[in-house]
Amino acid sequence: MPDIRERVEEDQGILKKIQSVIPGFRGYRKKEDLRDADRMLRMQLADKLGLQRRGLEECRGVLVQSYGSKEIETLGGLIFTFKKVEGLVTHAEMGYSGIAADIQIKEDELDRLYEFDAAMLDHITSIAASIDSLKNSLMAADEQNSYKDLMNIKARITAFEDQFNRRMNVIQGTEV
Amino acid sequence: MSLIGADTFKWEDIDKRQNIMYRMPRNIKFNDNIVVREDEMAVFFRDGKALAYIDRPDRYALTSLNAPIVGKIVKFLSGVQQQAEVVYLQKRVFDGKFGSKQAYQFRDKEFGMVNLRVFGEFRYKIAAPENFVNQFVGTFNFATSAEVEDRIKEQMVILIYDSLGDMKNQGMGVADIASNLTNIEQVVLTRTKEHFDLYGITIDKLSGLYISLPEEVQKAVDTKSSMTILGANYMQYQTGQAMRDAAVNPAGGAAAAGVGVGAGIGMGWSMVGAMTQPPAGAPGAPAAQPAQVAAVPQVACPKCGTQNPANNKFCASCGAKLSVATVPCPKCKAEVPEGTKFCPECGTAMVATKKCAACGVESPATSKFCAGCGKAL
């Protein structure tokens, strides 16, 4: 997996390079780059979640063809949940602290934030596996397994959300 | 305003009323302070990016490139100025009301197609500022609570209709709605989570839910419950109602036709007996009227031969006494009307006789003297 932080640093334009050598601007520039790298990573995470959501929407298409299925409502709710989590990931806090904040967010914390977000990719892999399983169950008209897979996906996206909501507390070291 | 141009901002109460969010109308400078109160959240945007969601009450000194000297030099040289802004959000709960614009057609087992309307109140608050400010407010450009509520209202009505449909499929009828309002509230509340979390809104509470039935259906529900309480069928109930109306309204109806108040009351009382009988078909109810008539034993009048019910004492046609004394047949013990000479069952002579020893004439056993020769028997 490429490290977006390195790429952002390598591709600094002339203005950013000038800012990096001006006293007082260096820290600002460095933090801003780290935040941007994390934002790019999160946008990819959100895109990947969106991809999984589209998989669920395909499943919904299969269910709609057969009509009257009791799973369709659960699946609809799950799609809404995916949209919500996508929003949370896309617009999450970027790791900022103003002047004289109670807890300062420094460069190493922003690095940890990036790594925390990068680790969230593993969750998406497991979600993708569950959605594949759901597709197979629906194709086979296996109601019992379909329901099981739906509950599995729900549990995984909830776990993803719970883990993601912990990120600021974890990187600040304030989680109790 | 200080020497370096920084200032301290708060969400003024005058801007707060009925507003769920408020955008500070000023570009944030270096070291500008914002005050976040207990019932507020602040979102700090810099260059269009939401850097922080500040939900702890405090005074925060924010950073931007709009510093006193550096910022001015950069702006002078390049014409570029960093955009930094603050958006406040209210944390407190808001109350809203909803009502259906169009009726919902509920297919009921007992009453057929019934038009329902729903009304109620809800409480909501911002649960996820990330989604609310970027996906809800940002998309729809809402700032006042009224605008946000408008959006929620329509969705709430749809969710209630949807929930009613599901509960109907599980056996709930129109007449059960009133007793299930709390259940309906809970079902709807559960469903709101998925629908509104998406926008960063949580529906905190649903209250005062009222689902109105059309007047005629409400009347029918009331009638049915009254009938159940009285144990009467529809005809009995309606007749009783008509009698009561006639009694209380002497100027109209049957009373006006000459029946009079007293007669009305009397007829009403006579109906009470009928209504207190178990309704037809109910356990313990007598058989239908025609079968009952056929089952009553009939007795022929000994004088005119008219058929009369067995429990009549006198003939309905000629007034003759119907009750006939019987005596048991000395042989087969069958009850034979008094005066009959031979038993209709076995042919045995019903009157015991004794033969006169002198002349040989038979006389009744009760006779003391012979009817032929007059000798003592």
Contacts between the chains, C-beta under 8 A, distances in Angstrom:
chain1	res1	chain2	res2	distance
A	24	B	70	7.6
A	28	B	63	7.8
A	28	B	65	7.7
A	35	B	49	7.6
A	35	B	51	7.5
A	39	B	49	6.8
A	76	B	194	7.7
A	77	B	191	8.0
A	77	B	194	3.9
A	80	B	194	4.4
A	80	B	195	6.4
A	80	B	197	7.1
A	80	B	198	5.2
A	81	B	194	6.2
A	81	B	197	7.1
A	83	B	198	5.2
A	84	B	128	7.4
A	84	B	131	6.3
A	84	B	197	4.7
A	84	B	198	4.7
A	87	B	128	7.6
A	87	B	130	6.3
A	87	B	131	4.1
A	87	B	134	6.9
A	87	B	135	5.0
A	87	B	198	7.2
A	87	B	200	7.5
A	88	B	128	6.3
A	88	B	130	5.4
A	88	B	131	6.4
A	90	B	134	7.6
A	91	B	50	5.7
A	91	B	130	4.1
A	91	B	131	6.9
A	91	B	133	7.9
A	91	B	134	4.4
A	91	B	135	7.5
A	92	B	130	6.2
A	93	B	50	7.5
A	93	B	51	7.3
A	93	B	52	5.8
A	93	B	53	5.7
A	93	B	130	7.9
A	94	B	49	6.2
A	94	B	50	7.1
A	94	B	51	4.9
A	94	B	52	7.3
A	96	B	44	6.8
A	96	B	46	8.0
A	96	B	51	3.8
A	96	B	52	4.3
A	97	B	52	7.7
A	98	B	44	7.8
A	98	B	52	7.9
A	98	B	60	5.2
A	98	B	61	4.9
A	98	B	62	4.6
A	98	B	63	5.4
A	99	B	31	6.1
A	99	B	61	3.9
A	99	B	62	7.5
A	99	B	63	5.9
A	100	B	61	5.6
A	101	B	60	7.1
A	101	B	61	7.9
A	102	B	58	7.6
